[in-house]
Structures are given as C-alpha cells and as structure tokens.
Amino acid sequence: MERLEQQLKFILELDKQKEIVRQTYLADASRKEGDAEHAWHLAVMAFLLADYANEKIDVLKTIKMVLLHDVVEIDAGDTYAYDIQGGKTKRLREERAADRIYGMLPEDQKQEYRALWEEFEKRETPEAKFANTLDRVQPVLLNNASGGKSWREHGIKKEQVIGRNQTTHEGSEALWEYIRNIIEENTQKGNILE
C-alpha cells in the first residue's frame, strides 16, 4: 500500500498543474491555456504527428515525456518563453522542483520520470527532439489561431519567435517548415513585429 499511496499522492500533486496559467491563449482567444491543457495537447500531437518526426520515435515514451515535462512548474512556475530575466533562474528553480515532485514517487518511478524530464531538457534523443519540437510548435499554432493575441500583447518580434524555434527542425523538418510559414504570415499581418 505504501507504493500506491506514494503514486496517488503524486497524482494529487499533479492536479496543481491545472491552475498554472501560461501566456499563450486558446485557439479561440477566450482565455490563456493552463499547463495541464498544454501537456494534454502535446500528448495528442505526439501520437497524431509522429509520422513527421525526423527519426523513428517511441511514441509512448514521447507521450510520457510531454505529459511530465512541465510538472516542475508546480513549484517553479511557468517561465514565459520570451522572459529573459526569468530564463536566468529557470533551470535552478526547475531542478529543485524536479527533486521534490519526482521524489514523491516510488524509487523506480522517481528514477524513470526524472530521467525522462532530464532527457527532454537535453534534447539529444529522437524522442526528446520531437517532444521539444511539439513544445515549440503548439504555441505557434495557438497564436496563429488566436490572431497572434499573445504575440501582440507582449510585443514579440520575429527574431524572438525564430530564436525560440531555432531547434524545431531537429525534431521535424516538416513541422518546422509549416510553422516557419505561419511566422512569416503573422509578421506580414503585424501580429509579430518585424
């Protein structure tokens, strides 16, 4: 029962992800999305778009990775992709959060899920590259659908969006090509500053 209790405690802890608000708006621009919604969206994208990965991926592993990659934000908070100041302390805050949150699990799961988080962060394996690609593509898709609401709200420049997506091609050349066109279109529309 101790193992089950640890797992259930972890599951209840993850419920806090539902309250973490990101800067990207939903496609209909009605409100900002939450971390849990973001993770769910990436999980669907992982199995639906797996054919576009540059290399063959273990889809289940990728789904686990995208579902677990932002749980650290329960403690560390969401650092907006274009927040330079917040980015300076992001890694340290997230490592501390990973220690605590994954540390709630039974040892074998703690090791596995913490390793998946580290793998995601390092972007070296086919799964991590693709998972990171999805993590970058999804906000672009939502920004495009919402008329660039978040980009306009924050005065985001084209060079920032391109910089944020500089590794997107590593996971999927096809998805990179697709969102590159979206970035160009939104720059022409004025949703992204030149």
C-alpha beads as a LAMMPS data file, in Angstrom:
LAMMPS data file: protein, C-alpha beads

194 atoms
193 bonds

1 atom types
1 bond types

-500.0 500.0 xlo xhi
-500.0 500.0 ylo yhi
-500.0 500.0 zlo zhi

Masses

1 110.0

Atoms # bond

1 1 1 0.000 0.000 0.000
2 1 1 2.916 2.365 0.561
3 1 1 3.722 2.295 -3.184
4 1 1 0.106 3.007 -4.096
5 1 1 -0.091 5.807 -1.552
6 1 1 3.038 7.427 -2.996
7 1 1 1.633 7.183 -6.520
8 1 1 -1.736 8.613 -5.525
9 1 1 -0.053 11.446 -3.624
10 1 1 1.913 12.255 -6.797
11 1 1 -1.288 12.182 -8.876
12 1 1 -2.963 14.611 -6.490
13 1 1 0.108 16.848 -6.600
14 1 1 -0.165 16.975 -10.398
15 1 1 -3.673 18.355 -10.007
16 1 1 -1.952 21.664 -9.208
17 1 1 -0.865 21.847 -12.843
18 1 1 -4.453 22.680 -13.744
19 1 1 -4.039 26.032 -12.004
20 1 1 -0.829 27.133 -13.739
21 1 1 -1.662 29.676 -16.415
22 1 1 0.582 30.058 -19.448
23 1 1 0.895 33.143 -21.656
24 1 1 -0.488 31.502 -24.797
25 1 1 -4.197 31.897 -25.470
26 1 1 -6.532 29.124 -26.530
27 1 1 -7.237 28.947 -30.261
28 1 1 -10.468 30.913 -29.799
29 1 1 -8.569 33.612 -27.829
30 1 1 -11.129 33.391 -24.991
31 1 1 -8.540 32.815 -22.248
32 1 1 -4.979 31.700 -21.622
33 1 1 -4.284 27.987 -21.572
34 1 1 -3.210 26.071 -18.469
35 1 1 -0.205 23.802 -18.074
36 1 1 -2.322 20.646 -17.906
37 1 1 -4.122 21.611 -21.114
38 1 1 -0.779 22.261 -22.771
39 1 1 0.558 18.844 -21.730
40 1 1 -2.601 17.105 -22.961
41 1 1 -2.388 18.935 -26.286
42 1 1 1.244 17.867 -26.738
43 1 1 0.378 14.247 -25.903
44 1 1 -2.274 14.199 -28.643
45 1 1 0.179 15.821 -31.046
46 1 1 2.836 13.221 -30.172
47 1 1 0.820 10.281 -31.438
48 1 1 -1.044 12.123 -34.175
49 1 1 2.032 13.723 -35.757
50 1 1 4.629 11.007 -35.039
51 1 1 4.990 10.310 -38.773
52 1 1 6.574 13.759 -39.158
53 1 1 9.434 13.084 -36.742
54 1 1 12.805 13.171 -38.475
55 1 1 13.721 9.849 -36.863
56 1 1 11.639 6.906 -35.720
57 1 1 10.419 7.552 -32.183
58 1 1 8.996 5.509 -29.339
59 1 1 5.577 7.196 -29.269
60 1 1 4.637 6.065 -25.751
61 1 1 7.932 7.344 -24.371
62 1 1 7.361 10.659 -26.146
63 1 1 3.842 10.905 -24.728
64 1 1 5.168 10.283 -21.208
65 1 1 7.825 12.921 -21.787
66 1 1 5.406 15.640 -22.892
67 1 1 2.932 14.823 -20.135
68 1 1 5.645 15.074 -17.484
69 1 1 7.913 17.823 -18.860
70 1 1 6.136 20.750 -17.182
71 1 1 5.185 19.219 -13.817
72 1 1 8.152 21.114 -12.385
73 1 1 6.170 24.301 -12.964
74 1 1 4.031 23.373 -9.955
75 1 1 6.898 24.754 -7.861
76 1 1 8.953 26.716 -10.398
77 1 1 6.080 28.487 -12.123
78 1 1 5.725 28.934 -15.858
79 1 1 8.566 30.950 -17.334
80 1 1 7.308 32.704 -20.449
81 1 1 9.314 31.665 -23.495
82 1 1 10.471 35.252 -24.111
83 1 1 11.182 36.188 -20.473
84 1 1 14.931 36.850 -20.418
85 1 1 15.119 37.590 -16.677
86 1 1 13.042 34.560 -15.695
87 1 1 15.108 32.400 -18.027
88 1 1 18.230 33.143 -15.987
89 1 1 16.937 31.247 -12.941
90 1 1 14.644 28.786 -14.710
91 1 1 16.974 25.761 -14.671
92 1 1 17.782 26.054 -10.948
93 1 1 14.114 26.540 -9.996
94 1 1 13.077 23.589 -12.134
95 1 1 15.810 21.268 -10.813
96 1 1 14.695 21.942 -7.242
97 1 1 11.093 21.317 -8.256
98 1 1 12.052 18.084 -10.032
99 1 1 13.822 16.844 -6.900
100 1 1 10.749 17.437 -4.773
101 1 1 7.966 16.412 -7.133
102 1 1 9.520 13.316 -8.718
103 1 1 10.855 12.488 -5.255
104 1 1 7.274 11.798 -4.149
105 1 1 7.186 8.639 -6.279
106 1 1 8.407 5.116 -5.514
107 1 1 12.131 4.921 -6.285
108 1 1 11.841 3.133 -9.654
109 1 1 9.289 5.615 -10.996
110 1 1 11.162 8.537 -9.495
111 1 1 14.263 7.489 -11.441
112 1 1 12.371 6.816 -14.686
113 1 1 10.313 10.012 -14.742
114 1 1 13.102 12.275 -13.558
115 1 1 15.287 10.769 -16.303
116 1 1 12.562 11.491 -18.881
117 1 1 12.460 15.105 -17.707
118 1 1 16.262 15.387 -17.997
119 1 1 16.143 13.741 -21.428
120 1 1 13.541 16.272 -22.578
121 1 1 15.713 19.141 -21.320
122 1 1 18.866 17.876 -23.069
123 1 1 17.172 17.368 -26.491
124 1 1 19.605 14.638 -27.572
125 1 1 17.402 11.612 -28.318
126 1 1 14.880 11.345 -31.180
127 1 1 12.024 11.399 -28.636
128 1 1 13.364 14.462 -26.834
129 1 1 13.981 16.320 -30.080
130 1 1 10.449 15.596 -31.274
131 1 1 8.890 16.405 -27.885
132 1 1 10.700 19.761 -27.869
133 1 1 9.561 20.413 -31.416
134 1 1 5.960 19.873 -30.340
135 1 1 6.511 22.151 -27.327
136 1 1 7.578 24.925 -29.690
137 1 1 5.083 24.271 -32.493
138 1 1 1.973 24.188 -30.298
139 1 1 2.197 27.820 -29.088
140 1 1 2.805 28.983 -32.659
141 1 1 -0.324 27.141 -33.793
142 1 1 -2.372 28.642 -30.957
143 1 1 -1.003 32.132 -31.542
144 1 1 -1.832 31.835 -35.221
145 1 1 -5.386 30.626 -34.464
146 1 1 -5.957 33.423 -31.921
147 1 1 -4.854 36.132 -34.325
148 1 1 -1.468 36.477 -32.641
149 1 1 -3.055 37.624 -29.384
150 1 1 -0.191 36.656 -27.076
151 1 1 2.478 37.861 -29.513
152 1 1 0.730 41.240 -29.859
153 1 1 0.113 41.504 -26.111
154 1 1 3.827 41.075 -25.390
155 1 1 5.190 42.943 -28.433
156 1 1 7.050 39.874 -29.667
157 1 1 9.457 40.320 -32.586
158 1 1 10.070 37.932 -35.454
159 1 1 13.668 37.350 -34.341
160 1 1 12.378 36.200 -30.933
161 1 1 9.978 33.668 -32.451
162 1 1 12.653 32.419 -34.851
163 1 1 15.142 32.220 -31.959
164 1 1 12.676 30.272 -29.826
165 1 1 12.236 27.840 -32.713
166 1 1 15.879 27.528 -33.738
167 1 1 15.954 23.822 -32.771
168 1 1 12.475 22.938 -34.043
169 1 1 13.886 21.425 -37.232
170 1 1 15.880 18.891 -35.184
171 1 1 12.688 17.041 -34.303
172 1 1 10.734 17.588 -37.508
173 1 1 11.765 19.356 -40.685
174 1 1 8.148 19.163 -41.904
175 1 1 6.710 20.864 -38.810
176 1 1 9.453 23.486 -38.870
177 1 1 8.634 24.302 -42.498
178 1 1 4.953 24.562 -41.639
179 1 1 5.375 26.936 -38.699
180 1 1 8.015 28.969 -40.500
181 1 1 5.289 29.881 -42.984
182 1 1 2.966 30.769 -40.086
183 1 1 5.653 33.023 -38.618
184 1 1 6.079 34.804 -41.976
185 1 1 2.321 35.257 -42.420
186 1 1 1.923 36.652 -38.890
187 1 1 4.826 39.030 -39.431
188 1 1 3.158 40.333 -42.593
189 1 1 -0.141 40.743 -40.685
190 1 1 1.603 42.673 -37.911
191 1 1 0.889 40.065 -35.224
192 1 1 4.659 39.621 -34.868
193 1 1 6.818 42.729 -35.011
194 1 1 9.449 42.953 -37.741

Bonds

1 1 1 2
2 1 2 3
3 1 3 4
4 1 4 5
5 1 5 6
6 1 6 7
7 1 7 8
8 1 8 9
9 1 9 10
10 1 10 11
11 1 11 12
12 1 12 13
13 1 13 14
14 1 14 15
15 1 15 16
16 1 16 17
17 1 17 18
18 1 18 19
19 1 19 20
20 1 20 21
21 1 21 22
22 1 22 23
23 1 23 24
24 1 24 25
25 1 25 26
26 1 26 27
27 1 27 28
28 1 28 29
29 1 29 30
30 1 30 31
31 1 31 32
32 1 32 33
33 1 33 34
34 1 34 35
35 1 35 36
36 1 36 37
37 1 37 38
38 1 38 39
39 1 39 40
40 1 40 41
41 1 41 42
42 1 42 43
43 1 43 44
44 1 44 45
45 1 45 46
46 1 46 47
47 1 47 48
48 1 48 49
49 1 49 50
50 1 50 51
51 1 51 52
52 1 52 53
53 1 53 54
54 1 54 55
55 1 55 56
56 1 56 57
57 1 57 58
58 1 58 59
59 1 59 60
60 1 60 61
61 1 61 62
62 1 62 63
63 1 63 64
64 1 64 65
65 1 65 66
66 1 66 67
67 1 67 68
68 1 68 69
69 1 69 70
70 1 70 71
71 1 71 72
72 1 72 73
73 1 73 74
74 1 74 75
75 1 75 76
76 1 76 77
77 1 77 78
78 1 78 79
79 1 79 80
80 1 80 81
81 1 81 82
82 1 82 83
83 1 83 84
84 1 84 85
85 1 85 86
86 1 86 87
87 1 87 88
88 1 88 89
89 1 89 90
90 1 90 91
91 1 91 92
92 1 92 93
93 1 93 94
94 1 94 95
95 1 95 96
96 1 96 97
97 1 97 98
98 1 98 99
99 1 99 100
100 1 100 101
101 1 101 102
102 1 102 103
103 1 103 104
104 1 104 105
105 1 105 106
106 1 106 107
107 1 107 108
108 1 108 109
109 1 109 110
110 1 110 111
111 1 111 112
112 1 112 113
113 1 113 114
114 1 114 115
115 1 115 116
116 1 116 117
117 1 117 118
118 1 118 119
119 1 119 120
120 1 120 121
121 1 121 122
122 1 122 123
123 1 123 124
124 1 124 125
125 1 125 126
126 1 126 127
127 1 127 128
128 1 128 129
129 1 129 130
130 1 130 131
131 1 131 132
132 1 132 133
133 1 133 134
134 1 134 135
135 1 135 136
136 1 136 137
137 1 137 138
138 1 138 139
139 1 139 140
140 1 140 141
141 1 141 142
142 1 142 143
143 1 143 144
144 1 144 145
145 1 145 146
146 1 146 147
147 1 147 148
148 1 148 149
149 1 149 150
150 1 150 151
151 1 151 152
152 1 152 153
153 1 153 154
154 1 154 155
155 1 155 156
156 1 156 157
157 1 157 158
158 1 158 159
159 1 159 160
160 1 160 161
161 1 161 162
162 1 162 163
163 1 163 164
164 1 164 165
165 1 165 166
166 1 166 167
167 1 167 168
168 1 168 169
169 1 169 170
170 1 170 171
171 1 171 172
172 1 172 173
173 1 173 174
174 1 174 175
175 1 175 176
176 1 176 177
177 1 177 178
178 1 178 179
179 1 179 180
180 1 180 181
181 1 181 182
182 1 182 183
183 1 183 184
184 1 184 185
185 1 185 186
186 1 186 187
187 1 187 188
188 1 188 189
189 1 189 190
190 1 190 191
191 1 191 192
192 1 192 193
193 1 193 194
